[in-house]
Amino acid sequence: MPMIHIYLYEGRTDDQKRELAQAFTDDIQRIVGSPPEATHVLFHDMSKSDWAHAGKLASDE
């Protein structure tokens, strides 16, 4: 059961998420042979103030 977690800055549309979910599901099926019904995609919408890199919040850059 492939489970894919995708962390993105908030603001992506449902259509963008649908396209990503389908693309990842198709790739998992093609590469590892797992049926689409077994693939789960979880989106984690993050605000820039909840994400830091190299000691700085993304919202500060």
Secondary structure, DSSP 8 states (H G I E B T S, - for coil): --EEEEEEES---HHHHHHHHHHHHHHHHHHH---GGG-EEEEEEE-GGG-EETTEEGGG-
